[in-house]
Amino acid sequence: MSAHSNLVGIKVKLDRKQQCCNGTCIIRPGQGPHAALVCDGCGAHCGWLSQSALNFITETTRRFGAPSEPIVLRQQEKAMAYELKDNTGSMFANDRKTEDTHPDRTGTAKIDGVEYWVNGWLRKTKKGQPYLSLSFKPKNADNANPKNSVAEDIHDQVPF
């Protein structure tokens, strides 16, 4: 990412069905020539920036300067370069942690075909042994419990 280090901190808006928080991510350095996309709201890892997108944003900011609004990244028809395989996951250091209650690690996992946000806290046992405490939240949890279901509506008693 050294050739693209001037992109670190630029905001991008992901145009896809499953989004974290508000869908706005920040470009962060990744391994080697890669750049990571980290949620602007909670710091969770949201994916990797493709080399073609990275090159385009680099050239655009070189010519016109850093954008004042998030860049909208539209998902192409073909699959993204990184896709979680079933029963796997990844966690990364949470560089947006500002309080003790915030997770030390954030990431994603796919378990039995369901994708989850994963948070981890570095803890110690009473004997001082380190361990990682984890929490999982389904990525579609916001849609999992609708306030009014069709079944409730059908059984409502409305006097006529």
Phi and psi restraints in degrees (value plus and minus 20) as a CYANA .aco file:
   2 SER   PHI     -78.1   -38.1
   2 SER   PSI     -56.9   -16.9
   3 ALA   PHI     -89.5   -49.5
   3 ALA   PSI     -39.1     0.9
   4 HIS   PHI    -136.0   -96.0
   4 HIS   PSI       0.8    40.8
   5 SER   PHI     -83.3   -43.3
   5 SER   PSI     -41.6    -1.6
   6 ASN   PHI     -91.6   -51.6
   6 ASN   PSI     -28.3    11.7
   7 LEU   PHI    -109.8   -69.8
   7 LEU   PSI     -34.5     5.5
   8 VAL   PHI     -79.8   -39.8
   8 VAL   PSI     107.0   147.0
   9 GLY   PHI      79.3   119.3
   9 GLY   PSI     -32.3     7.7
  10 ILE   PHI     -91.4   -51.4
  10 ILE   PSI     118.5   158.5
  11 LYS   PHI    -111.7   -71.7
  11 LYS   PSI     121.4   161.4
  12 VAL   PHI    -150.2  -110.2
  12 VAL   PSI     129.0   169.0
  13 LYS   PHI    -128.8   -88.8
  13 LYS   PSI     104.1   144.1
  14 LEU   PHI    -107.0   -67.0
  14 LEU   PSI     106.3   146.3
  15 ASP   PHI    -122.2   -82.2
  15 ASP   PSI      59.8    99.8
  16 ARG   PHI    -169.7  -129.7
  16 ARG   PSI     144.6   184.6
  17 LYS   PHI     -84.1   -44.1
  17 LYS   PSI     -73.3   -33.3
  18 GLN   PHI    -111.0   -71.0
  18 GLN   PSI      97.2   137.2
  19 GLN   PHI    -149.6  -109.6
  19 GLN   PSI     136.6   176.6
  20 CYS   PHI    -117.1   -77.1
  20 CYS   PSI     119.0   159.0
  21 CYS   PHI      28.0    68.0
  21 CYS   PSI    -134.8   -94.8
  22 ASN   PHI    -121.8   -81.8
  22 ASN   PSI     -13.8    26.2
  23 GLY   PHI      64.7   104.7
  23 GLY   PSI     -19.1    20.9
  24 THR   PHI    -113.4   -73.4
  24 THR   PSI     111.4   151.4
  25 CYS   PHI    -142.9  -102.9
  25 CYS   PSI     143.3   183.3
  26 ILE   PHI    -137.0   -97.0
  26 ILE   PSI     117.8   157.8
  27 ILE   PHI     -95.5   -55.5
  27 ILE   PSI     107.8   147.8
  28 ARG   PHI    -147.0  -107.0
  28 ARG   PSI     136.2   176.2
  29 PRO   PHI     -84.9   -44.9
  29 PRO   PSI     126.4   166.4
  30 GLY   PHI    -142.0  -102.0
  30 GLY   PSI    -185.0  -145.0
  31 GLN   PHI     -97.3   -57.3
  31 GLN   PSI     113.2   153.2
  32 GLY   PHI      41.0    81.0
  32 GLY   PSI    -150.4  -110.4
  33 PRO   PHI    -105.3   -65.3
  33 PRO   PSI     -15.7    24.3
  34 HIS   PHI    -106.6   -66.6
  34 HIS   PSI     138.0   178.0
  35 ALA   PHI    -145.6  -105.6
  35 ALA   PSI     117.2   157.2
  36 ALA   PHI    -115.3   -75.3
  36 ALA   PSI     131.9   171.9
  37 LEU   PHI    -128.7   -88.7
  37 LEU   PSI     101.0   141.0
  38 VAL   PHI    -139.0   -99.0
  38 VAL   PSI     113.1   153.1
  39 CYS   PHI     -76.3   -36.3
  39 CYS   PSI     110.5   150.5
  40 ASP   PHI     -89.8   -49.8
  40 ASP   PSI     -44.0    -4.0
  41 GLY   PHI    -105.4   -65.4
  41 GLY   PSI     -68.7   -28.7
  42 CYS   PHI    -140.2  -100.2
  42 CYS   PSI     -27.0    13.0
  43 GLY   PHI      63.6   103.6
  43 GLY   PSI     -13.5    26.5
  44 ALA   PHI     -91.7   -51.7
  44 ALA   PSI     128.0   168.0
  45 HIS   PHI     -92.4   -52.4
  45 HIS   PSI     105.0   145.0
  46 CYS   PHI    -129.8   -89.8
  46 CYS   PSI     -25.4    14.6
  47 GLY   PHI     124.7   164.7
  47 GLY   PSI    -190.3  -150.3
  48 TRP   PHI    -137.6   -97.6
  48 TRP   PSI     127.2   167.2
  49 LEU   PHI    -104.3   -64.3
  49 LEU   PSI     106.2   146.2
  50 SER   PHI     -84.6   -44.6
  50 SER   PSI     135.6   175.6
  51 GLN   PHI     -81.4   -41.4
  51 GLN   PSI     -58.8   -18.8
  52 SER   PHI     -86.4   -46.4
  52 SER   PSI     -60.5   -20.5
  53 ALA   PHI     -86.8   -46.8
  53 ALA   PSI     -60.6   -20.6
  54 LEU   PHI     -80.6   -40.6
  54 LEU   PSI     -65.7   -25.7
  55 ASN   PHI     -84.3   -44.3
  55 ASN   PSI     -61.2   -21.2
  56 PHE   PHI     -83.8   -43.8
  56 PHE   PSI     -67.1   -27.1
  57 ILE   PHI     -85.3   -45.3
  57 ILE   PSI     -58.7   -18.7
  58 THR   PHI     -79.5   -39.5
  58 THR   PSI     -69.2   -29.2
  59 GLU   PHI     -86.9   -46.9
  59 GLU   PSI     -60.1   -20.1
  60 THR   PHI     -84.2   -44.2
  60 THR   PSI     -65.3   -25.3
  61 THR   PHI     -90.3   -50.3
  61 THR   PSI     -49.2    -9.2
  62 ARG   PHI     -84.8   -44.8
  62 ARG   PSI     -61.1   -21.1
  63 ARG   PHI     -99.8   -59.8
  63 ARG   PSI     -59.9   -19.9
  64 PHE   PHI    -137.4   -97.4
  64 PHE   PSI     -24.5    15.5
  65 GLY   PHI      69.1   109.1
  65 GLY   PSI     152.7   192.7
  66 ALA   PHI     -87.8   -47.8
  66 ALA   PSI     118.9   158.9
  67 PRO   PHI     -92.9   -52.9
  67 PRO   PSI     130.4   170.4
  68 SER   PHI    -106.4   -66.4
  68 SER   PSI     -40.7    -0.7
  69 GLU   PHI    -134.6   -94.6
  69 GLU   PSI     137.1   177.1
  70 PRO   PHI     -80.9   -40.9
  70 PRO   PSI     123.0   163.0
  71 ILE   PHI    -100.4   -60.4
  71 ILE   PSI     111.1   151.1
  72 VAL   PHI    -106.8   -66.8
  72 VAL   PSI     101.5   141.5
  73 LEU   PHI    -123.2   -83.2
  73 LEU   PSI      94.4   134.4
  74 ARG   PHI    -111.1   -71.1
  74 ARG   PSI     117.5   157.5
  75 GLN   PHI     -95.9   -55.9
  75 GLN   PSI     110.2   150.2
  76 GLN   PHI     -96.7   -56.7
  76 GLN   PSI     144.7   184.7
  77 GLU   PHI     -83.2   -43.2
  77 GLU   PSI     -57.2   -17.2
  78 LYS   PHI     -94.9   -54.9
  78 LYS   PSI     139.5   179.5
  79 ALA   PHI     -84.9   -44.9
  79 ALA   PSI     131.1   171.1
  80 MET   PHI     -85.2   -45.2
  80 MET   PSI     138.2   178.2
  81 ALA   PHI     -81.9   -41.9
  81 ALA   PSI     -56.2   -16.2
  82 TYR   PHI    -130.3   -90.3
  82 TYR   PSI     101.6   141.6
  83 GLU   PHI    -153.2  -113.2
  83 GLU   PSI     111.6   151.6
  84 LEU   PHI     -85.3   -45.3
  84 LEU   PSI     114.0   154.0
  85 LYS   PHI    -108.7   -68.7
  85 LYS   PSI     135.0   175.0
  86 ASP   PHI     -80.5   -40.5
  86 ASP   PSI     119.9   159.9
  87 ASN   PHI      42.9    82.9
  87 ASN   PSI      16.1    56.1
  88 THR   PHI    -154.0  -114.0
  88 THR   PSI     148.7   188.7
  89 GLY   PHI    -187.7  -147.7
  89 GLY   PSI     152.5   192.5
  90 SER   PHI    -161.9  -121.9
  90 SER   PSI     123.8   163.8
  91 MET   PHI    -152.5  -112.5
  91 MET   PSI     128.2   168.2
  92 PHE   PHI    -153.9  -113.9
  92 PHE   PSI     136.8   176.8
  93 ALA   PHI     -80.8   -40.8
  93 ALA   PSI     116.5   156.5
  94 ASN   PHI    -107.3   -67.3
  94 ASN   PSI      77.9   117.9
  95 ASP   PHI    -101.5   -61.5
  95 ASP   PSI     -17.8    22.2
  96 ARG   PHI    -125.4   -85.4
  96 ARG   PSI     -10.4    29.6
  97 LYS   PHI     -87.2   -47.2
  97 LYS   PSI     104.8   144.8
  98 THR   PHI    -143.0  -103.0
  98 THR   PSI     -32.4     7.6
  99 GLU   PHI    -152.9  -112.9
  99 GLU   PSI     136.6   176.6
 100 ASP   PHI     -80.3   -40.3
 100 ASP   PSI     -48.7    -8.7
 101 THR   PHI     -97.4   -57.4
 101 THR   PSI     -37.2     2.8
 102 HIS   PHI     -90.4   -50.4
 102 HIS   PSI     127.4   167.4
 103 PRO   PHI     -86.8   -46.8
 103 PRO   PSI     129.0   169.0
 104 ASP   PHI    -100.3   -60.3
 104 ASP   PSI     -47.1    -7.1
 105 ARG   PHI    -152.8  -112.8
 105 ARG   PSI     126.6   166.6
 106 THR   PHI    -157.2  -117.2
 106 THR   PSI     136.2   176.2
 107 GLY   PHI     157.3   197.3
 107 GLY   PSI    -180.4  -140.4
 108 THR   PHI    -155.5  -115.5
 108 THR   PSI     137.5   177.5
 109 ALA   PHI    -167.1  -127.1
 109 ALA   PSI     133.6   173.6
 110 LYS   PHI    -143.9  -103.9
 110 LYS   PSI      94.8   134.8
 111 ILE   PHI    -144.0  -104.0
 111 ILE   PSI     100.5   140.5
 112 ASP   PHI      30.9    70.9
 112 ASP   PSI      21.7    61.7
 113 GLY   PHI      62.5   102.5
 113 GLY   PSI     -22.3    17.7
 114 VAL   PHI    -126.2   -86.2
 114 VAL   PSI     110.0   150.0
 115 GLU   PHI    -109.2   -69.2
 115 GLU   PSI     119.2   159.2
 116 TYR   PHI    -148.4  -108.4
 116 TYR   PSI     129.4   169.4
 117 TRP   PHI    -104.5   -64.5
 117 TRP   PSI     116.5   156.5
 118 VAL   PHI    -140.4  -100.4
 118 VAL   PSI     111.1   151.1
 119 ASN   PHI    -139.9   -99.9
 119 ASN   PSI     124.4   164.4
 120 GLY   PHI    -155.7  -115.7
 120 GLY   PSI     120.2   160.2
 121 TRP   PHI    -140.3  -100.3
 121 TRP   PSI     111.4   151.4
 122 LEU   PHI     -97.7   -57.7
 122 LEU   PSI     101.5   141.5
 123 ARG   PHI    -148.1  -108.1
 123 ARG   PSI     152.4   192.4
 124 LYS   PHI    -153.8  -113.8
 124 LYS   PSI     122.0   162.0
 125 THR   PHI     -92.1   -52.1
 125 THR   PSI     154.4   194.4
 126 LYS   PHI     -80.9   -40.9
 126 LYS   PSI     -46.3    -6.3
 127 LYS   PHI    -109.0   -69.0
 127 LYS   PSI     -18.4    21.6
 128 GLY   PHI      69.9   109.9
 128 GLY   PSI     -12.8    27.2
 129 GLN   PHI     -98.2   -58.2
 129 GLN   PSI     110.9   150.9
 130 PRO   PHI     -95.2   -55.2
 130 PRO   PSI     126.8   166.8
 131 TYR   PHI    -171.3  -131.3
 131 TYR   PSI     147.6   187.6
 132 LEU   PHI    -134.4   -94.4
 132 LEU   PSI      98.1   138.1
 133 SER   PHI    -111.6   -71.6
 133 SER   PSI     109.7   149.7
 134 LEU   PHI    -137.5   -97.5
 134 LEU   PSI     130.1   170.1
 135 SER   PHI    -152.5  -112.5
 135 SER   PSI     125.7   165.7
 136 PHE   PHI    -143.0  -103.0
 136 PHE   PSI     116.8   156.8
 137 LYS   PHI    -153.8  -113.8
 137 LYS   PSI     103.1   143.1
 138 PRO   PHI     -76.4   -36.4
 138 PRO   PSI     118.4   158.4
 139 LYS   PHI     -82.0   -42.0
 139 LYS   PSI     -46.9    -6.9
 140 ASN   PHI    -119.4   -79.4
 140 ASN   PSI       4.8    44.8
 141 ALA   PHI     -83.2   -43.2
 141 ALA   PSI     -49.9    -9.9
 142 ASP   PHI     -84.4   -44.4
 142 ASP   PSI     -48.2    -8.2
 143 ASN   PHI    -118.5   -78.5
 143 ASN   PSI     -23.6    16.4
 144 ALA   PHI     -92.7   -52.7
 144 ALA   PSI     -52.3   -12.3
 145 ASN   PHI    -141.3  -101.3
 145 ASN   PSI      59.5    99.5
 146 PRO   PHI     -84.1   -44.1
 146 PRO   PSI     127.8   167.8
 147 LYS   PHI     -85.9   -45.9
 147 LYS   PSI     -60.5   -20.5
 148 ASN   PHI    -145.2  -105.2
 148 ASN   PSI     104.5   144.5
 149 SER   PHI    -116.9   -76.9
 149 SER   PSI     141.9   181.9
 150 VAL   PHI     -82.9   -42.9
 150 VAL   PSI     -58.5   -18.5
 151 ALA   PHI     -80.4   -40.4
 151 ALA   PSI     -59.8   -19.8
 152 GLU   PHI     -86.2   -46.2
 152 GLU   PSI     -59.6   -19.6
 153 ASP   PHI     -84.2   -44.2
 153 ASP   PSI     -58.3   -18.3
 154 ILE   PHI     -85.5   -45.5
 154 ILE   PSI     -58.1   -18.1
 155 HIS   PHI    -110.6   -70.6
 155 HIS   PSI     -16.3    23.7
 156 ASP   PHI     -83.8   -43.8
 156 ASP   PSI     120.1   160.1
 157 GLN   PHI    -122.3   -82.3
 157 GLN   PSI      90.1   130.1
 158 VAL   PHI    -130.5   -90.5
 158 VAL   PSI      97.5   137.5
 159 PRO   PHI     -93.7   -53.7
 159 PRO   PSI     119.8   159.8
